């Protein structure tokens, strides 16, 4: 079992952290694949395009995985 805590901070108050995770239990292994897809899409569409982020491409990017 993995356990994690997620905190949020804002640029105007970088030392003011708010815990936004629940009890610290992370998603199951199947949900992690979806989270990883979103992470990769964010990197490819936003972070790698610093001067011209592709928000529409990010929002249109979907995962369609079939397991047999």
C-alpha positions as CSV (number, residue, x, y, z in Angstrom):
1,X,0.0,0.0,0.0
2,X,1.3,3.4,-0.9
3,X,0.7,6.4,1.2
4,X,1.1,10.0,0.2
5,X,0.1,13.5,1.2
6,X,-0.6,16.3,-1.3
7,X,-0.1,19.9,-0.5
8,X,-1.0,23.1,-2.4
9,X,0.7,26.4,-2.3
10,X,0.2,29.6,-4.2
11,X,2.9,31.8,-5.9
12,X,1.9,34.8,-3.7
13,X,2.3,32.8,-0.5
14,X,5.0,30.1,-1.3
15,X,5.5,29.1,2.3
16,X,1.8,28.7,3.1
17,X,1.0,25.0,2.4
18,X,-2.5,23.5,2.6
19,X,-3.0,19.8,2.7
20,X,-5.5,18.8,0.0
21,X,-5.3,15.0,0.1
22,X,-7.7,13.0,2.2
23,X,-6.4,10.3,4.4
24,X,-3.1,9.9,2.5
25,X,-4.1,6.7,0.7
26,X,-3.2,6.9,-3.0
27,X,-5.3,5.6,-5.9
28,X,-5.2,2.0,-6.9
29,X,-2.8,0.7,-9.6
30,X,-5.4,1.0,-12.3
31,X,-6.1,4.7,-11.5
32,X,-2.4,5.5,-11.5
33,X,-2.3,4.7,-15.2
34,X,-4.9,7.5,-15.9
35,X,-3.0,9.9,-13.6
36,X,0.2,9.1,-15.5
37,X,-1.4,9.8,-18.8
38,X,-2.5,13.2,-17.6
39,X,1.0,13.9,-16.3
40,X,2.6,13.0,-19.6
41,X,0.0,15.1,-21.5
42,X,0.7,18.1,-19.2
43,X,4.4,17.7,-19.8
44,X,4.1,17.4,-23.6
45,X,1.5,20.0,-24.2
46,X,2.2,22.6,-21.5
47,X,5.7,22.3,-20.0
48,X,7.5,21.6,-23.2
49,X,5.8,24.5,-24.9
50,X,6.7,27.3,-22.5
51,X,6.2,30.1,-24.9
52,X,3.0,28.7,-26.5
53,X,1.3,26.2,-24.2
54,X,-1.2,24.0,-26.0
55,X,-4.1,24.0,-23.4
56,X,-6.7,22.9,-26.0
57,X,-4.6,19.9,-27.0
58,X,-4.1,19.0,-23.3
59,X,-7.9,19.2,-22.7
60,X,-8.6,17.1,-25.8
61,X,-6.0,14.4,-24.9
62,X,-7.8,11.3,-23.7
63,X,-6.8,7.8,-22.7
64,X,-8.5,4.8,-24.3
65,X,-7.0,1.6,-22.9
66,X,-8.6,-1.8,-23.4
67,X,-7.3,-4.8,-21.4
68,X,-7.9,-8.3,-22.6
